[in-house]
Amino acid sequence: MTDSSTARPTRVVIAGGGTAGWIAAAALTRQLGSLVEVTLVESDEIGTVGVGESTIPTARSFHAFIGVDEAAFMRATQATFKLGISFENWRAIGDRYFHPFGQVGRSVAIADFQHFWLQARAHGVAGDYGDYSLEQQAAAAGRFGHDAQGSLAYAYHLDATAYARFLRGVAEGAGARRVEGRIDRVNLLENGDIAALVLASGARVEGDLFIDCTGFRALLIEGALRTGYDDWSEWLATDRALAVQTETVRAPVPYTRAIAHGAGWRWQIPLQSRVGNGLVYSSAHMSDDEARATLLAGLDGDPLFEPRPLRFVAGMRRRSWNRNCVAMGLAGGFIEPLESTSIHLIMNAAIRLIQLFPFRGDDANALAARFNAQSRHEWEHVRDFIILHYVVTARDDTPFWRERRAMTIPDTLAERIALFTDSAGAWQGQDDLFRIDSWVAVMLGQGIVPRAHHRIASLLGAPVLQQSLGELTRGIAATVQAIPPHQQFLRQYCPA
């Protein structure tokens, strides 16, 4: 057993910067302090993808975890607030629904809110499902604000490049060391572990644990260790994207827009002084030229540069932690950013690594096995939630959408759809990211009409249901009215 009072710090080498690298560096230095010696290697010659500009509410917990001041972070990254995602043209062309953060309605121990809403709808006394979401109504009104009760569940839109720069300051302030240089090769030990990174300058950076944040190149986890990759393109057929920023032409709305087109979808993410835009598409169904034209035609403001192309294959590494290397971010895999999970997956991987950290003298095999099992569950859970948006649709206007409707899906997702279709039931496992409210909002929004629901709701009767739903909507309306317009709050709280 190693004496923790005399053991030298574990040398952690992070290959690559960007959002993934600096999230890892900030988390490790802030939480493990003198137990680790963190070195991050990145090259100014190599750009980062820098398009992960939308988050989910878990980002707030991560920021608390590493001690980030919200207003300071938002000023530094031109951030705005996000209450959910507006899905347009997904169920059908011209259709729109909203996936809100936060709880919808009120549930009881026996049955969730959707059962009571369905019963009330059968009596003709219910409004739209989104009428009972505070976040959806605030988003529709373009309002946001903090109150003493912390009423709103929210996340952020942010400038990814500025975010990496901000986190670099956090990490370096806590003791992380940055080394400039391009990685030329990876040296291995006789047992197959990574010994060191050799830079183009000839410098050698040795470590005990290596974190691969080299993006799609995956220089360590794949290039050196040949870990393998599980390809999910049979379910997630989009394999290319274009990203561009535009000038702001109106006040930023407190939500992300995800707008489906004939071969994929496009995003709009409003920041304080610009808008992030992108087009995700299947190259088997849309040419690059057509994609560029489609993206540019949908812009509201003038582009600030030529659209940047990305190519990817949906999937994940067969092992996120292989030998003494842990992959984070794009090096670990890619799921299209439809539900803004990319940054969350990095943050959660960093937290998981800290919880299962292999200090010197520890046997890492069991730690790695647990890390990999949790990572796979998380990634497959997110994968299924994204597939749901494609397979449940009435669209048949293009080959892309006809193929999505007809595809065979993972059993784990088929079980969820069957339960909701048959009984309006939904569930959230202990390690699941997406809550029951999220599954219900998307399933209803995509057009699933449950054949039945829990009959406990029928015990209340139409008058009681009507009164209860009325109280909900009046309370929501009063709260929304009491908070300021989103733009006004940004100017007061965190002007960039």
WOLIN-V712595 format. One record per residue. RES is the residue in three letters. PHI is phi in radians with two decimals (none if undefined). Layout:
# WOLIN-V712595
res=RES phi=PHI
res=RES phi=PHI
This chain:
# WOLIN-V712595
res=MET phi=none
res=THR phi=-1.46
res=ASP phi=-1.37
res=SER phi=-1.14
res=SER phi=-1.38
res=THR phi=-2.04
res=ALA phi=-1.12
res=ARG phi=-1.29
res=PRO phi=-1.06
res=THR phi=-1.28
res=ARG phi=-1.48
res=VAL phi=-1.82
res=VAL phi=-1.96
res=ILE phi=-1.76
res=ALA phi=-1.63
res=GLY phi=1.80
res=GLY phi=-1.82
res=GLY phi=1.11
res=THR phi=-1.06
res=ALA phi=-1.10
res=GLY phi=-1.07
res=TRP phi=-1.40
res=ILE phi=-1.08
res=ALA phi=-1.08
res=ALA phi=-1.12
res=ALA phi=-1.12
res=ALA phi=-1.14
res=LEU phi=-1.14
res=THR phi=-1.23
res=ARG phi=-1.20
res=GLN phi=-1.64
res=LEU phi=-1.78
res=GLY phi=0.89
res=SER phi=-1.28
res=LEU phi=-1.28
res=VAL phi=-2.26
res=GLU phi=-2.17
res=VAL phi=-1.76
res=THR phi=-2.13
res=LEU phi=-1.95
res=VAL phi=-1.88
res=GLU phi=-2.58
res=SER phi=-2.09
res=ASP phi=-1.14
res=GLU phi=-1.27
res=ILE phi=-1.81
res=GLY phi=-1.35
res=THR phi=-1.86
res=VAL phi=-1.10
res=GLY phi=1.09
res=VAL phi=-2.00
res=GLY phi=-1.36
res=GLU phi=-1.91
res=SER phi=-2.30
res=THR phi=-2.15
res=ILE phi=-2.13
res=PRO phi=-1.01
res=THR phi=-1.08
res=ALA phi=-1.06
res=ARG phi=-1.14
res=SER phi=-1.14
res=PHE phi=-1.13
res=HIS phi=-1.09
res=ALA phi=-1.13
res=PHE phi=-1.06
res=ILE phi=-1.86
res=GLY phi=1.31
res=VAL phi=-1.61
res=ASP phi=-1.37
res=GLU phi=-1.08
res=ALA phi=-1.10
res=ALA phi=-1.13
res=PHE phi=-1.06
res=MET phi=-1.20
res=ARG phi=-1.10
res=ALA phi=-1.22
res=THR phi=-2.01
res=GLN phi=0.98
res=ALA phi=-1.27
res=THR phi=-2.20
res=PHE phi=-1.62
res=LYS phi=-2.35
res=LEU phi=-1.86
res=GLY phi=2.77
res=ILE phi=-2.25
res=SER phi=-1.61
res=PHE phi=-1.76
res=GLU phi=-2.12
res=ASN phi=1.24
res=TRP phi=-1.48
res=ARG phi=-1.22
res=ALA phi=-2.83
res=ILE phi=-1.09
res=GLY phi=1.63
res=ASP phi=-1.50
res=ARG phi=-2.57
res=TYR phi=-2.48
res=PHE phi=-2.17
res=HIS phi=-1.76
res=PRO phi=-1.54
res=PHE phi=-1.34
res=GLY phi=1.46
res=GLN phi=-1.49
res=VAL phi=-1.78
res=GLY phi=1.12
res=ARG phi=-2.28
res=SER phi=-1.92
res=VAL phi=-2.11
res=ALA phi=-1.05
res=ILE phi=-1.43
res=ALA phi=-2.52
res=ASP phi=-1.41
res=PHE phi=-1.00
res=GLN phi=-1.05
res=HIS phi=-1.17
res=PHE phi=-1.25
res=TRP phi=-1.14
res=LEU phi=-1.13
res=GLN phi=-1.13
res=ALA phi=-1.13
res=ARG phi=-1.12
res=ALA phi=-1.09
res=HIS phi=-1.51
res=GLY phi=1.34
res=VAL phi=-2.07
res=ALA phi=-1.98
res=GLY phi=-1.51
res=ASP phi=-1.15
res=TYR phi=-0.99
res=GLY phi=-1.21
res=ASP phi=-1.09
res=TYR phi=-1.84
res=SER phi=-1.97
res=LEU phi=-1.06
res=GLU phi=-1.12
res=GLN phi=-1.15
res=GLN phi=-1.24
res=ALA phi=-1.17
res=ALA phi=-1.09
res=ALA phi=-1.09
res=ALA phi=-1.52
res=GLY phi=1.18
res=ARG phi=-2.05
res=PHE phi=-2.80
res=GLY phi=-3.06
res=HIS phi=-1.56
res=ASP phi=-2.30
res=ALA phi=-1.10
res=GLN phi=-1.48
res=GLY phi=1.03
res=SER phi=-1.08
res=LEU phi=-1.59
res=ALA phi=-1.54
res=TYR phi=-2.65
res=ALA phi=-2.35
res=TYR phi=-2.36
res=HIS phi=-1.77
res=LEU phi=-2.61
res=ASP phi=-1.48
res=ALA phi=-1.12
res=THR phi=-1.16
res=ALA phi=-1.16
res=TYR phi=-1.13
res=ALA phi=-1.06
res=ARG phi=-1.13
res=PHE phi=-1.11
res=LEU phi=-1.17
res=ARG phi=-1.03
res=GLY phi=-1.08
res=VAL phi=-1.09
res=ALA phi=-1.17
res=GLU phi=-1.15
res=GLY phi=-1.14
res=ALA phi=-1.72
res=GLY phi=2.00
res=ALA phi=-1.18
res=ARG phi=-2.03
res=ARG phi=-1.77
res=VAL phi=-2.05
res=GLU phi=-1.43
res=GLY phi=2.78
res=ARG phi=-1.60
res=ILE phi=-1.31
res=ASP phi=-1.60
res=ARG phi=-2.77
res=VAL phi=-2.04
res=ASN phi=-1.58
res=LEU phi=-1.93
res=LEU phi=-1.39
res=GLU phi=-1.08
res=ASN phi=-1.44
res=GLY phi=1.73
res=ASP phi=-1.24
res=ILE phi=-1.40
res=ALA phi=-1.72
res=ALA phi=-2.89
res=LEU phi=-1.74
res=VAL phi=-1.86
res=LEU phi=-1.56
res=ALA phi=-1.04
res=SER phi=-1.30
res=GLY phi=1.69
res=ALA phi=-1.13
res=ARG phi=-2.13
res=VAL phi=-1.99
res=GLU phi=-1.59
res=GLY phi=-2.78
res=ASP phi=-1.70
res=LEU phi=-2.26
res=PHE phi=-2.06
res=ILE phi=-2.01
res=ASP phi=-1.56
res=CYS phi=-2.13
res=THR phi=-1.57
res=GLY phi=1.23
res=PHE phi=-1.05
res=ARG phi=-1.14
res=ALA phi=0.83
res=LEU phi=-1.06
res=LEU phi=-1.64
res=ILE phi=-1.13
res=GLU phi=-1.95
res=GLY phi=-1.03
res=ALA phi=-1.67
res=LEU phi=-1.78
res=ARG phi=0.86
res=THR phi=-1.31
res=GLY phi=1.69
res=TYR phi=-2.45
res=ASP phi=-1.61
res=ASP phi=-1.52
res=TRP phi=-1.89
res=SER phi=-1.20
res=GLU phi=-1.13
res=TRP phi=-1.84
res=LEU phi=-2.03
res=ALA phi=-1.41
res=THR phi=-1.17
res=ASP phi=-2.38
res=ARG phi=-2.53
res=ALA phi=-2.63
res=LEU phi=-2.17
res=ALA phi=-2.26
res=VAL phi=-2.69
res=GLN phi=-1.85
res=THR phi=-2.26
res=GLU phi=-1.16
res=THR phi=-1.39
res=VAL phi=-2.06
res=ARG phi=-2.72
res=ALA phi=-1.07
res=PRO phi=-1.20
res=VAL phi=-1.48
res=PRO phi=-1.53
res=TYR phi=-2.84
res=THR phi=-1.59
res=ARG phi=-1.88
res=ALA phi=-2.12
res=ILE phi=-1.97
res=ALA phi=-1.27
res=HIS phi=-2.26
res=GLY phi=-1.15
res=ALA phi=-2.41
res=GLY phi=2.73
res=TRP phi=-2.78
res=ARG phi=-2.32
res=TRP phi=-2.06
res=GLN phi=-2.34
res=ILE phi=-2.23
res=PRO phi=-1.46
res=LEU phi=-1.83
res=GLN phi=-1.20
res=SER phi=-2.18
res=ARG phi=-2.83
res=VAL phi=-2.23
res=GLY phi=-1.54
res=ASN phi=-2.29
res=GLY phi=-2.84
res=LEU phi=-2.27
res=VAL phi=-1.83
res=TYR phi=-2.68
res=SER phi=-1.66
res=SER phi=-1.20
res=ALA phi=-1.36
res=HIS phi=-2.15
res=MET phi=-2.63
res=SER phi=-1.34
res=ASP phi=-1.09
res=ASP phi=-1.14
res=GLU phi=-1.14
res=ALA phi=-1.10
res=ARG phi=-1.08
res=ALA phi=-1.13
res=THR phi=-1.13
res=LEU phi=-1.09
res=LEU phi=-1.12
res=ALA phi=-1.19
res=GLY phi=-1.66
res=LEU phi=-1.34
res=ASP phi=-1.60
res=GLY phi=-2.18
res=ASP phi=-1.26
res=PRO phi=-1.18
res=LEU phi=-1.60
res=PHE phi=-2.86
res=GLU phi=-1.21
res=PRO phi=-0.94
res=ARG phi=-1.68
res=PRO phi=-1.52
res=LEU phi=-2.33
res=ARG phi=-2.17
res=PHE phi=-2.71
res=VAL phi=-2.20
res=ALA phi=-1.09
res=GLY phi=2.70
res=MET phi=-2.61
res=ARG phi=-1.08
res=ARG phi=-1.12
res=ARG phi=-2.38
res=SER phi=-1.28
res=TRP phi=-2.08
res=ASN phi=-2.17
res=ARG phi=0.97
res=ASN phi=-1.86
res=CYS phi=-2.28
res=VAL phi=-2.07
res=ALA phi=-1.66
res=MET phi=-2.30
res=GLY phi=1.20
res=LEU phi=-1.13
res=ALA phi=-1.16
res=GLY phi=-1.53
res=GLY phi=2.63
res=PHE phi=-2.60
res=ILE phi=-2.17
res=GLU phi=-0.88
res=PRO phi=-1.43
res=LEU phi=-1.07
res=GLU phi=-1.94
res=SER phi=1.02
res=THR phi=-1.70
res=SER phi=-1.03
res=ILE phi=-1.19
res=HIS phi=-1.03
res=LEU phi=-1.10
res=ILE phi=-1.19
res=MET phi=-1.04
res=ASN phi=-1.18
res=ALA phi=-1.10
res=ALA phi=-1.14
res=ILE phi=-1.13
res=ARG phi=-1.09
res=LEU phi=-1.12
res=ILE phi=-1.09
res=GLN phi=-1.13
res=LEU phi=-2.00
res=PHE phi=-1.12
res=PRO phi=-1.56
res=PHE phi=-1.15
res=ARG phi=-0.99
res=GLY phi=1.70
res=ASP phi=-1.33
res=ASP phi=-1.44
res=ALA phi=-1.46
res=ASN phi=-1.05
res=ALA phi=-1.20
res=LEU phi=-1.10
res=ALA phi=-1.13
res=ALA phi=-1.09
res=ARG phi=-1.17
res=PHE phi=-1.01
res=ASN phi=-1.17
res=ALA phi=-1.13
res=GLN phi=-1.17
res=SER phi=-1.09
res=ARG phi=-1.11
res=HIS phi=-1.03
res=GLU phi=-1.11
res=TRP phi=-1.14
res=GLU phi=-1.20
res=HIS phi=-1.11
res=VAL phi=-1.11
res=ARG phi=-0.93
res=ASP phi=-1.09
res=PHE phi=-1.13
res=ILE phi=-1.21
res=ILE phi=-1.00
res=LEU phi=-0.89
res=HIS phi=-1.12
res=TYR phi=-1.61
res=VAL phi=-1.37
res=VAL phi=-1.71
res=THR phi=-2.77
res=ALA phi=-1.68
res=ARG phi=-1.23
res=ASP phi=-2.47
res=ASP phi=-1.46
res=THR phi=-2.43
res=PRO phi=-1.01
res=PHE phi=-0.99
res=TRP phi=-1.29
res=ARG phi=-1.12
res=GLU phi=-1.19
res=ARG phi=-1.16
res=ARG phi=-1.13
res=ALA phi=-1.63
res=MET phi=-1.23
res=THR phi=-1.38
res=ILE phi=-1.95
res=PRO phi=-1.02
res=ASP phi=-1.01
res=THR phi=-1.07
res=LEU phi=-1.40
res=ALA phi=-1.00
res=GLU phi=-1.13
res=ARG phi=-1.15
res=ILE phi=-1.12
res=ALA phi=-1.09
res=LEU phi=-1.11
res=PHE phi=-1.21
res=THR phi=-1.11
res=ASP phi=-1.37
res=SER phi=-2.47
res=ALA phi=1.11
res=GLY phi=-1.49
res=ALA phi=-2.58
res=TRP phi=-2.53
res=GLN phi=-2.30
res=GLY phi=-1.31
res=GLN phi=-1.01
res=ASP phi=-1.78
res=ASP phi=-1.36
res=LEU phi=-1.34
res=PHE phi=-1.48
res=ARG phi=-1.39
res=ILE phi=-0.97
res=ASP phi=-1.01
res=SER phi=-1.22
res=TRP phi=-1.04
res=VAL phi=-1.16
res=ALA phi=-1.05
res=VAL phi=-1.32
res=MET phi=-1.10
res=LEU phi=-1.15
res=GLY phi=-1.11
res=GLN phi=-1.39
res=GLY phi=1.92
res=ILE phi=-1.29
res=VAL phi=-1.93
res=PRO phi=-1.05
res=ARG phi=-1.32
res=ALA phi=-2.70
res=HIS phi=-2.60
res=HIS phi=-1.13
res=ARG phi=-1.35
res=ILE phi=-1.03
res=ALA phi=-1.14
res=SER phi=-1.24
res=LEU phi=-1.25
res=LEU phi=-1.38
res=GLY phi=1.45
res=ALA phi=-1.06
res=PRO phi=-1.08
res=VAL phi=-1.18
res=LEU phi=-1.06
res=GLN phi=-1.10
res=GLN phi=-1.14
res=SER phi=-1.11
res=LEU phi=-1.17
res=GLY phi=-1.12
res=GLU phi=-1.10
res=LEU phi=-1.06
res=THR phi=-1.16
res=ARG phi=-1.18
res=GLY phi=-1.13
res=ILE phi=-1.12
res=ALA phi=-1.07
res=ALA phi=-1.17
res=THR phi=-1.15
res=VAL phi=-1.07
res=GLN phi=-1.14
res=ALA phi=-1.43
res=ILE phi=-1.73
res=PRO phi=-1.39
res=PRO phi=-1.03
res=HIS phi=-0.93
res=GLN phi=-1.06
res=GLN phi=-1.11
res=PHE phi=-1.15
res=LEU phi=-1.04
res=ARG phi=-1.12
res=GLN phi=-1.41
res=TYR phi=-1.66
res=CYS phi=-2.65
res=PRO phi=-1.07
res=ALA phi=-1.35
